[in-house]
Amino acid sequence: MNEPAMLGTSSFQNADRYEQLMGRWSRRLAPSLIRFGGLGDGDRVLDMGCGTGSLIFALPDFANVASATGIDLTDAYVAAARARNTDPRLSFDVGDARALPYADSSFDRAFSLLVLHFIPDARKAVEEMRRVVRPGGTIAAAVWDSYGGQPFARILWDIAGVLDPALERPLFRPLTGPGEMEKLWLDLGLRDVEQVSLLIHMEFQSFEDYWAPFASGEGPHGQYVVKLPEEKRDILREHVRRAYVANRPDGPRSMVSVAWACRGRVPE
């Protein structure tokens, strides 16, 4: 992988751990983004930042696409998607979102699911999506509302912030504020722009199910946890456990999670 193409890319390396941390929730969100972005038979589709394939593998459930190409900077994620794939219409590449290796107007639609907020130069990535989508085609993307829409993560970061007042909580990533995606789409000259909220439920079976992805070290959350000294990590874990169980026996918990989604049409 090529730093600094994505923020914290070194923390995203293990496909199995990513599936436990976020892939299972990406699969829940993908259908909502596809319905919002639109899809038609015969479309050529780009999945920019495809990860392990949550969105691209859902596309054939909605339309008889001509082809779909997923691209991601993390080699391990692309390898996992290729190993899972049995559809000859789907293909996967390793590459940088800010310099897509495709010709102008190569696709009818481009999607990006939960990756733009990890790209420091998110504008360049959206510019590239615009370039490779034909005139009249659609660009649709979703990012987590990390400040107001992710209680599963806020539990961790807010408790960590109380225990360490110097901690800078990573709650304001690019494009995650109200209207930020819409403004960028309009700035880039896209038409019929609309930004909405998409909601899923994260269903955890137990505190261990909730905590294990953090303890694995995958992603920014996990990197923070595993880099703590053992004593401080144990204190954080116990406080987070108490917040999770909320004075009830350990067991299943359901938490909403909200993403901002934006779509726009490349002008004719």
Disulfide bonds with the S-S distance in Angstrom:
none
